[in-house]
């Protein structure tokens, strides 16, 4: 099934653009990788072929190939082979929601570590320890919430849509 921008509804196309921009700005993904990833997430098909992605993005074969390899290395995209052993079918990785949270968790943990170093350094100085403690407590609670959410996602993964598995 060939799919191009003309066959996508305007609202879906707008959401793809918005999601792509989100991945660029919030997750530091390159623009083409963001676009590919957004199409894979919002696709009504279980997976998309390399040719589908070239048609959808309008990018060169080498650019699409490089960005798919990047997304695979990042743990966001996976591929399978179907009847034709030469053709790869790309889809979001089974735990792509967990991966997103794990990346956010890494940032939170770095922030907590850095804040702890600042607290230790300024321990003997007069600074507002109560405000810093409130902020650190927030980060610790956010970390715990993310860990719990990741665990819940993994426990209920059998309920995800087939193309997300």
URSULPE-V977654 format. One record per pair of residues at least 12 apart in sequence whose C-alpha atoms are under 10 Angstrom apart, sorted by sequence separation. I is the first residue (numbers start at 1). J is the second residue. D is the distance in whole Angstrom. If there is no record, write none. Layout:
I;J;D  I;J;D
This chain:
20;32;8  22;34;8  23;35;9  36;48;10  53;65;10  78;90;6  79;91;6  20;33;8  21;34;7  40;53;9  51;64;9  77;90;7  78;91;6  79;92;8  119;132;8  20;34;5  21;35;8  23;37;9  39;53;8  50;64;8  77;91;6  78;92;6  79;93;8  118;132;10  119;133;9  19;34;8  20;35;5  23;38;8  50;65;8  53;68;10  76;91;9  77;92;4  78;93;5  19;35;8  20;36;8  22;38;10  76;92;6  77;93;5  78;94;8  116;132;10  17;34;9  18;35;10  20;37;8  21;38;9  36;53;7  39;56;8  75;92;9  76;93;5  77;94;8  115;132;8  116;133;10  119;136;10  16;34;9  17;35;7  19;37;9  20;38;6  35;53;10  36;54;9  39;57;9  50;68;9  72;90;9  75;93;7  76;94;8  77;95;10  78;96;10  115;133;10  16;35;7  19;38;6  20;39;9  72;91;10  75;94;10  76;95;8  77;96;8  16;36;9  18;38;9  19;39;9  36;56;8  72;92;9  75;95;9  76;96;6  115;135;9  116;136;8  16;37;9  17;38;8  35;56;9  36;57;7  71;92;9  72;93;8  75;96;8  76;97;9  115;136;7  16;38;6  17;39;9  19;41;10  35;57;7  68;90;9  71;93;10  76;98;10  15;38;9  16;39;6  19;42;9  76;99;7  112;135;9  113;136;10  15;39;10  16;40;10  75;99;7  76;100;8  112;136;7  115;139;10  16;41;9  32;57;8  74;99;9  75;100;10  111;136;9  112;137;9  13;39;9  16;42;7  112;138;10  12;39;10  15;42;9  16;43;10  32;59;8  112;139;7  36;64;8  111;139;8  112;140;7  13;42;10  111;140;10  12;42;8  33;63;9  37;67;9  49;79;9  109;139;8  12;43;10  32;63;8  33;64;8  36;67;8  37;68;9  47;78;10  48;79;9  49;80;10  108;139;6  109;140;8  112;143;9  32;64;7  33;65;10  35;67;10  36;68;8  47;79;8  49;81;10  108;140;8  33;66;9  34;67;9  47;80;9  109;142;10  32;66;10  33;67;5  37;71;8  105;139;10  108;142;8  109;143;7  8;43;10  32;67;7  33;68;7  36;71;9  108;143;6  31;67;9  32;68;9  33;69;9  41;77;10  51;87;9  107;143;10  30;67;8  33;70;8  34;71;9  40;77;8  50;87;8  51;88;10  52;89;9  53;90;9  105;142;9  106;143;9  29;67;10  33;71;7  49;87;7  50;88;7  51;89;10  52;90;10  105;143;6  108;146;10  37;76;8  49;88;6  50;89;7  104;143;9  105;144;9  3;43;10  30;70;9  37;77;8  48;88;8  49;89;5  50;90;7  105;145;10  29;70;9  30;71;10  36;77;10  47;88;9  48;89;5  49;90;6  102;143;10  105;146;7  29;71;9  47;89;6  48;90;5  49;91;9  101;143;10  104;146;8  105;147;8  46;89;9  47;90;5  48;91;7  1;45;9  46;90;9  47;91;5  48;92;10  102;146;8  3;48;9  29;74;10  46;91;7  47;92;8  101;146;7  102;147;8  105;150;10  2;48;9  45;91;9  46;92;9  101;147;8  1;48;9  2;49;9  1;49;9  3;51;9  4;52;8  8;56;10  43;91;9  98;146;9  101;149;8  102;150;8  2;51;8  3;52;6  4;53;9  7;56;10  43;92;10  98;147;10  101;150;7  2;52;6  3;53;8  4;54;9  5;55;8  6;56;9  40;90;8  41;91;8  42;92;10  100;150;10  1;52;8  2;53;9  3;54;10  4;55;6  5;56;6  40;91;6  41;92;6  98;149;8  99;150;9  3;55;7  4;56;5  5;57;8  39;91;9  40;92;6  41;93;10  97;149;10  98;150;5  2;55;8  3;56;6  4;57;8  5;58;9  37;90;10  39;92;10  40;93;10  97;150;8  98;151;9  2;56;9  4;58;9  36;90;10  37;91;9  38;92;9  98;152;10  37;92;7  41;96;9  95;150;9  98;153;7  97;153;8  98;154;8  97;154;10  95;153;8  95;154;8  94;154;10  95;157;8  94;157;8  95;160;10  94;160;9  94;161;10  97;164;9  94;162;9  96;164;8  94;163;8  95;164;8  96;165;9  93;163;9  94;164;5  95;165;7  92;163;7  93;164;7  94;165;4  91;163;7  92;164;6  93;165;7  27;100;9  90;163;10  91;164;7  92;165;8  91;165;9  27;103;9  27;104;9  26;104;10  78;165;10  46;161;9  47;162;10  46;162;7  47;163;7  45;162;10  46;163;4  47;164;9  45;163;7  46;164;8  44;163;9  46;165;9  43;163;9  41;163;9  40;163;9  41;164;8  40;164;9
